[in-house]
């Protein structure tokens, strides 16, 4: 069959790379893709937000499977449109996608079905929210209710920080309409990890865990980003903890969505805080994480295409999945200034040399081809990803590969994966 992957970031490059390994696949298209994806698939000049254009392309080109990378088209109802046309698409419906599209919807669902999460309040009034944080307990976490590209979360240690965050989100509209309302919740302490699971609404297939690094700078300092790197597996995520997360979080949420008449099919991504006495949900995403997907795809030994098709067909219980026991680390090379203002158009050199290293893949995120050269075109530019016998050796390899790559004002963290060796859990 021919496959269409929607999106143009590092996550989509990793998905294309994995899907291309399947003997079931004849050709891959990617819309819009990037310079790296173009070496594996035919890039199509259609925006990921152009759901009607994507639908027509899939119909005309007899696409046998469409895989949605980013969240925006899912919230716009692309799955509903494809299903209505009789096309196979991996991703939840518009209603189900509200688990990510509205933090207040997600928190209210978790509360209703007794899924452990932080205590919270929802506000659509700036004045009332300000009054609440002036008198509430610190530190506090303030979240824009809608989509904010992973940047709409503010951890505030002082009242001034909290009031400033509310002003930015609710009055200055730095995240647009996503800040029309906010969720104000208690600050949770512990180790954060990402647990991704594939579900057909009945069966849940939990993928290997990963730990993302959200902050821009070393030691988790600086502003939140879309993610500066990730590693897998997570040493402290053992079978007992996996079972607990599945039983206390994933199963109740999948059942809740079915009971609420919005059954979930696709990739369910739980952001978890490992705090005492129980793991708690920080947030849910309704698509593969970025950059967690890069190391997870590197470690997946099974063909992902039959798993995706079984998810769509409701036969996931017939599938199994095998994993490479080695460790994988992904480090994001970003544009200088990211996640704030940054320049584009810098030539990237050393890609071929880095890509020749054993068990190393340079996944492209914000890149494009210009005058025959690969140049930067986004905030997160590359996701350099390696396999090693363990996390320590994978870290050594990934930073060696990064040393071969250069572009002006390149910025990356040098401590990705170090938590695997230092976690107190």
C-alpha positions in Angstrom: 0.0 0.0 0.0 0.9 3.7 -0.2 1.1 5.6 3.0 0.6 9.3 3.8 2.3 10.8 6.9 1.0 14.2 7.9 3.5 16.7 9.4 7.0 18.0 8.9 8.9 17.6 12.2 11.3 15.2 13.9 8.5 13.0 15.0 7.2 12.6 11.5 10.7 11.9 10.2 11.0 9.1 12.8 7.6 7.7 11.8 8.5 7.8 8.1 11.8 6.1 8.8 10.0 3.3 10.8 7.1 2.9 8.3 9.5 2.6 5.4 10.9 -0.6 6.9 7.6 -2.3 6.5 7.2 -4.9 3.7 3.6 -3.8 3.4 4.5 -0.4 2.2 5.1 0.5 -1.4 5.5 4.3 -1.3 5.4 7.0 1.4 4.1 10.5 0.9 4.6 13.2 3.6 2.8 16.5 3.8 4.5 18.8 4.0 7.7 17.0 5.1 11.2 18.5 5.4 14.7 18.1 3.9 15.4 14.9 5.8 12.1 13.3 5.1 12.6 14.0 1.4 15.3 11.4 1.3 12.8 8.7 2.3 9.4 9.9 1.0 7.9 12.1 -1.6 7.1 15.4 0.1 3.8 17.0 -0.9 3.2 20.7 -0.6 0.1 20.6 1.5 -0.1 22.1 5.0 -0.8 19.8 7.9 -3.7 22.1 8.8 -5.3 21.8 5.3 -7.5 18.9 6.2 -9.7 19.2 3.0 -6.6 19.3 0.8 -5.1 16.2 2.5 -8.4 14.4 2.2 -8.5 15.0 -1.6 -4.9 14.0 -2.0 -5.5 10.7 -0.1 -8.6 10.0 -2.1 -7.0 10.7 -5.5 -3.8 8.8 -4.8 -5.4 5.6 -3.3 -3.7 6.0 0.0 -4.1 2.8 2.1 -3.1 4.3 5.4 -2.7 7.9 6.7 -0.8 8.6 9.9 -1.3 11.9 11.6 1.7 13.4 13.4 0.7 16.8 14.9 -2.3 17.6 17.1 -3.7 20.5 15.1 -5.3 18.5 12.3 -6.7 16.0 14.8 -8.5 18.8 16.7 -9.7 20.1 13.3 -11.5 16.7 12.7 -9.3 15.2 10.0 -10.0 11.7 11.3 -13.7 12.2 11.0 -13.4 13.4 7.4 -11.2 10.5 6.4 -13.5 7.9 8.1 -16.5 9.5 6.4 -14.8 9.0 3.1 -14.0 5.3 3.9 -10.2 6.0 4.3 -8.0 4.4 6.9 -6.4 6.9 9.3 -4.4 6.5 12.4 -5.5 9.1 14.9 -8.5 9.9 17.2 -11.7 11.7 16.2 -12.3 15.4 16.9 -14.2 14.8 20.1 -11.7 12.3 21.4 -8.8 14.7 20.6 -10.2 17.1 23.2 -8.1 15.1 25.7 -5.3 17.3 24.4 -7.2 20.2 22.9 -8.7 21.3 26.2 -6.8 20.9 29.4 -10.0 21.7 31.4 -11.9 18.9 29.5 -9.1 16.5 30.4 -8.9 17.6 34.0 -12.6 17.4 34.5 -12.7 13.9 32.9 -9.9 12.7 35.2 -11.7 14.1 38.3 -15.0 12.5 37.2 -13.5 9.1 36.8 -11.1 9.3 39.8 -7.9 9.2 37.8 -5.0 10.6 40.0 -4.0 14.1 39.0 -3.1 17.4 40.6 -5.7 19.5 42.3 -6.9 22.3 40.1 -9.3 25.1 39.3 -10.4 26.4 35.9 -10.8 30.1 35.2 -12.2 32.1 32.3 -12.0 35.3 34.2 -8.6 37.0 34.5 -9.7 38.9 37.7 -10.9 35.7 39.4 -7.7 33.8 38.5 -5.6 36.7 39.8 -7.5 36.7 43.1 -7.0 32.9 43.4 -3.2 32.9 42.9 -2.8 35.9 45.3 -4.2 33.8 48.1 -3.3 30.3 47.0 -0.4 28.0 47.9 2.9 28.3 46.1 4.5 27.2 43.8 1.6 26.9 41.4 1.3 25.7 37.8 -0.6 27.8 35.3 -1.7 26.3 31.9 -3.3 27.8 28.9 -6.4 25.7 28.3 -5.9 25.2 24.6 -3.1 24.2 22.3 0.2 26.1 22.8 2.8 23.9 21.1 4.0 22.6 24.4 4.9 26.1 25.7 1.7 27.1 27.5 2.7 25.8 30.9 4.1 28.2 33.5 5.6 27.0 36.8 5.3 30.0 39.2 7.3 30.1 42.4 6.1 33.6 43.5 2.9 35.5 43.4 4.5 38.0 41.0 5.4 35.2 38.6 1.9 33.8 38.8 0.2 37.2 38.2 2.6 37.9 35.3 1.9 34.5 33.7 -1.9 35.1 33.9 -1.5 38.5 32.3 0.6 37.1 29.4 -1.9 34.2 28.8 -5.3 35.8 29.4 -4.8 39.5 28.6 -1.8 39.7 26.3 -2.9 36.5 24.5 0.6 35.3 23.8 -1.0 31.9 22.9 -4.0 33.4 21.2 -7.4 31.9 21.9 -5.7 29.0 23.7 -5.5 31.4 26.7 -9.2 32.4 26.8 -9.3 30.2 29.9 -6.6 28.7 32.2 -6.1 25.8 34.5 -4.4 26.6 37.7 -3.1 23.5 39.5 -1.0 22.4 42.4 2.7 21.9 41.7 3.7 18.2 41.8 7.2 17.1 42.8 8.9 14.0 41.4 10.3 12.5 38.2 8.4 13.1 35.0 8.1 10.6 32.3 6.2 9.9 29.1 4.1 6.8 28.6 2.7 6.3 25.1 0.2 3.6 24.4 -1.6 2.5 21.3 -5.3 1.6 21.7 -8.2 0.6 19.5 -10.7 1.6 22.2 -10.7 -1.9 23.8 -7.1 -3.2 23.9 -4.2 -1.1 25.2 -0.6 -1.7 24.0 1.8 0.2 26.1 5.0 1.3 24.4 8.4 1.5 26.0 8.7 4.5 28.3 10.7 7.7 27.6 11.7 10.7 29.5 11.5 14.1 27.8 13.5 17.2 28.7 11.1 20.2 28.4 13.2 23.1 29.6 15.5 25.0 27.2 18.7 24.7 29.3 20.7 22.3 31.3 19.5 21.2 34.8 15.9 21.9 33.7 16.3 25.7 33.7 14.9 28.2 31.4 11.5 28.4 29.6 9.4 25.4 28.5 9.9 24.2 25.0 8.4 21.6 22.7 11.1 19.2 24.0 14.9 19.4 24.0 15.6 15.7 24.0 14.5 12.3 25.3 15.8 8.9 26.2 14.4 5.4 26.4 14.1 3.1 28.3 13.6 4.8 31.6 15.5 2.7 34.2 13.1 3.3 37.1 10.0 2.4 35.0 9.8 -1.3 36.0 7.1 -3.9 35.2 5.4 -3.2 38.5 5.2 0.6 37.8 4.1 -0.1 34.2 1.3 -2.3 35.5 0.2 0.4 38.0 0.1 3.2 35.4 -1.9 1.0 33.0 -4.4 -0.1 35.7 -4.8 3.2 37.5 -4.5 5.7 34.6 -4.6 4.3 31.0 -7.4 1.7 31.4 -9.8 4.1 33.3 -9.3 6.9 30.7 -9.9 4.6 27.7 -13.0 3.3 29.4 -14.1 6.8 30.3 -13.8 8.0 26.8 -15.9 5.0 25.6 -18.5 5.7 28.2 -18.7 9.3 27.2 -19.4 8.2 23.6 -16.1 9.4 22.2 -14.1 6.2 21.9 -10.4 6.7 21.6 -8.5 5.0 18.7 -4.8 5.9 18.1 -1.9 7.0 20.2 -2.6 8.0 23.8 0.3 9.8 25.4 0.3 10.3 29.2 2.6 12.8 30.8 3.1 11.3 34.3 4.6 12.6 37.4 6.0 9.9 39.7 5.2 11.3 43.1 4.2 9.7 46.3 2.0 7.9 47.1 0.9 7.4 43.5 1.8 8.4 39.9 -0.4 11.3 38.8 -1.4 12.6 35.3 0.2 15.9 34.3 -1.5 15.9 30.8 -2.6 13.8 28.0 -1.6 14.1 24.3 -3.5 12.4 21.5 -0.5 11.8 19.2 3.1 10.6 19.3 5.4 12.7 21.5 8.2 14.8 20.0 11.0 14.1 20.7 10.1 10.9 22.6 9.1 9.2 19.3 12.6 9.3 18.0 14.3 7.0 20.6 11.1 4.8 20.9 11.1 4.2 17.1 14.8 3.4 17.2 14.1 0.7 19.8 11.0 -0.8 18.2 11.8 -4.1 16.5 8.3 -4.9 15.3 6.7 -3.7 12.1 4.5 -0.7 13.1 2.2 -0.8 10.1 0.2 -3.9 11.1 -0.2 -2.4 14.6 -1.6 0.8 13.2 -4.0 -1.1 10.8 -5.1 -3.3 13.7 -5.8 -0.2 15.8 -8.1 1.2 13.0 -9.8 -2.2 12.5 -10.3 -2.9 16.2 -8.2 -6.0 16.3 -5.3 -4.8 18.3 -5.5 -7.8 20.7 -4.1 -9.9 17.9 -0.8 -7.9 17.8 2.4 -8.2 19.7 5.4 -5.8 19.9 9.1 -6.5 20.4 11.7 -4.1 21.6 15.5 -3.7 21.3 16.8 -3.9 24.9 19.5 -1.3 24.1 19.2 2.3 25.2 18.5 5.2 22.9 19.1 8.9 23.3 17.8 11.8 21.2 19.3 15.3 21.5 17.5 18.2 19.9 19.7 20.8 18.1 17.8 24.0 18.2 18.1 27.5 16.7 19.7 30.0 19.0 17.0 31.9 20.9 14.4 29.1 20.7 11.7 28.9 22.1 11.6 32.7 21.7 12.7 34.7 18.6 15.3 33.0 16.4 16.8 33.4 12.9 16.4 31.0 10.0 18.2 30.1 6.8 21.6 29.0 8.2 23.3 26.2 6.3 23.7 22.9 8.1 27.0 21.0 7.6 28.2 17.6 8.8 24.9 15.8 8.4 26.3 13.1 6.1 29.3 12.5 8.4 27.1 12.2 11.5 24.7 9.9 9.7 27.4 7.4 8.9 28.1 6.7 12.5 26.9 3.3 13.7 23.3 3.1 15.1 22.9 6.8 14.5 20.0 8.6 12.7 19.8 12.4 12.3 16.1 13.1 12.3 15.2 16.5 10.7 12.6 18.8 12.3 13.0 22.5 11.2 14.9 22.1 7.9 14.4 22.7 4.2 16.4 22.6 1.0 17.5 26.0 -0.4 19.7 26.3 -3.5 20.8 22.7 -3.1 21.8 23.2 0.6 20.1 22.0 3.8 19.2 25.1 5.9 17.5 25.8 9.2 13.8 26.7 9.0 12.4 26.2 12.5 13.1 26.4 16.2 13.9 22.7 16.7 16.2 21.9 13.8 17.4 18.3 14.3 16.9 15.4 16.6 20.2 13.5 16.6 19.4 10.0 17.9 21.6 7.0 18.7 21.4 3.4 20.1 23.9 2.1 22.6 24.3 -0.9 24.8 22.9 1.3 27.6 21.9 5.0 28.1 25.5 5.9 29.1 27.0 4.6 25.8 24.1 6.1 23.8 24.8 9.5 25.4 28.5 9.2 24.4 27.6 8.4 20.8 24.9 11.1 20.4 27.2 13.9 21.6 30.0 12.6 19.3 27.6 12.8 16.4 26.5 16.3 17.4 30.1 17.3 17.3 30.2 16.6 13.6 27.2 18.9 12.8 27.3 22.6 12.7 25.0 25.6 11.9 25.2 29.2 13.1 23.8 29.8 16.6 23.1 26.1 17.2 21.9 25.4 20.7 21.4 22.1 22.5 21.4 20.7 26.1 24.5 18.7 27.2 22.7 16.8 29.9 20.1 14.8 28.0 19.8 11.3 29.5 21.8 12.1 32.6 18.7 11.6 34.7 18.8 8.0 33.8 22.0 7.7 36.0 21.0 10.1 38.7 17.3 9.6 39.4 16.5 9.1 43.1 13.8 6.6 42.3 
